Amino acid sequence: MNSNFKLFTDGGSRGNPGDSACGYFLFEDDKLIDFGGLLLGQSTNNVAEYTGLILGLKNALKKMIRNLNCYLDSELIVKAT
């Protein structure tokens, strides 16, 4: 049986630019297998959104995950792909 991997990411800033942070949750089927986040200091909302996605993707690659569904609410990223 093939596993179903899902990555949920988000990022945001208080002000734009402003204090910002990002995070991710990685699931195999419906089980949480990894999560993380970063305080980014002063950055824009877009930088925080992209950094959350990059952080999650890097950690998925470390786990040798090659087939991954990504879920995020960044209109900029979704429309760019």
N, C-alpha and C positions, 0 to 999 in steps of 0.2 A: 504494500500500500504506500502511495506517495503522500508525504506530508504536505499540508497546506500552510504556507508561511505568510504571515501578515505583519506589516510594519505600520505603526501609527506614529506620526510625528506632528510636532507643533512648535511654534516659536512666536515670541511677541516682544514688544517693547512698551514701556511706559513713557509716552512721548515718542516722537519720531524725528530725529533719533532720541534715545533715552535709555534708561536702565533696561537691559534685555536679558532674556534667557530662552533656552530651548530644551526639548526633551523628546524621547522616543520610547515606545513599547514594542517589543518583538514577540510574536506568538507563533507557536507551532501547533497547528490545528487550533484548539481553543485554550491551550496552556501557555501562560506567560513564561518565556524562556530567558528574556533579557530586557533590561530597561536602563535608561541613563539620561543625564541632562547636564547642561552647563550654564553657569552664570556668565554672560558675555560682556558685562560692563556696558559702556555706551555704544550702541549700534542702532541701526534701523530695524523696523519690523521685517523687511525683506531679508536682511542679513540673518536675522534670528530664524526665520522660516527655513531658509536654505541650509543653515548650519544644523538645524534639527534633522533635516533629511539626510545630509551628509554623514552626520554622526551615526544615525541609525543604519544607513547603508554600509558604512565601514564595519560596524559591529556584526552585521549580517554576513558580510564577506569573511570576517574572521572565523565565523562558524561554518564556512563553506556552503552557505545557502546561495543557490544559483537561480532559483525560481521564487519570486517574492511579489506579493501584491502590496502596494503602498497606498496608504490612506492619509490624506492631509487636506487642510482647508485653505491652503494658499492659492488664491486665484492666479497669481503670477506664475507659480511653478506649474500648476496643472495645465494652464493654457500654453506654457512654453514647451511642454512635452508632446 
